[in-house]
């Protein structure tokens, strides 16, 4: 087992337009119910084994991912693994803009999917669409972001971590590492979960926390912004990034600025594990994205086949846990296969 400290209480991402989704669903509709068909593995190839005998079902996921966010590759890997096991056709679409996310949800409603997985990073933008799905009899599970809105919008449950708790854990850890001033880098403005993370860091940290908004989809501009901030304020001795791709960017910015600030990050990917190994990243917050995708698909399958619901009205937590260089040996194995 990885020696994490439990906290108290890749492929390019493609954006599917409504028109593309409609074409996809036309193909799906011809499949019909096919219980016992061969399952598909995470790469979309035949797993060469019989799936469950339950009727074929289609589940769609809409996320707020921007281009190049490896976190969502891992979520999809988990969802596809559960889909292969459960005779499920899994479909994925994403857009960083809330209005576009709502349009994608509507496309899934129009296609009459059997279940829907939605992130609530920009809850007000997707609220009406999610409620419309529930009203149409499509069971919804929310994951990753905006868990506090999940029940209000009619979802069965929310799967993810408590972002405020995770943020406070980061603040506590930075205190133990003797940091005095933290730069919290928000790579997507308006994302409620990222804002909650920084707010949590403020609550848990005894020193000063300053936020910096950047465009996480523009790596050169992001690096320049962080570098400029570190050059202008030499009192910053810790940088907290809120997504794995931002960690490597911040390390480069720190080096270019000649800063001695330590870097910590939320989320994992293979690059973060390498940075943990070399101690260029002090620690990372793991919320198990593979598990979020897997459990969301599996719970929708269980709900259809056995009317099961988890959580008892509370979120199903997949984190947080803090990992460091001591956890690298196992993490290298898991990130290498796309499951952490």
ABEGO torsion letter per residue (X at the ends): XBBBBBBBXXBBBBBBBAAAAAAAAAAAAAAEBBBGBBBBBAAGBBAGBBBBABBBBBBBBBBABBBGBAAAAAAAAAAAAAAAAAGBBBBBBBBABAAAAAAAAAAAAAAGBABBBBBAABAAAAAAAAAAAAAAGBBBBBBGBGAAAAAAAGBABBBEBBAAAAAAAAAAAAAAAGBABBBBBBABBGBAAAAAAAAAAAAABABBBBBBBBBAABAAAAAAAAAAAAAABAABABBBBABAAAAAAAAAAAAAAGBABBBBBBEBBAAAAAAAAAGABABBBBAGAAAAAAAAAAAAAAAAAAGBBBGGGBBBBAOBBBBBAAAAAAAAAAAAAGAX
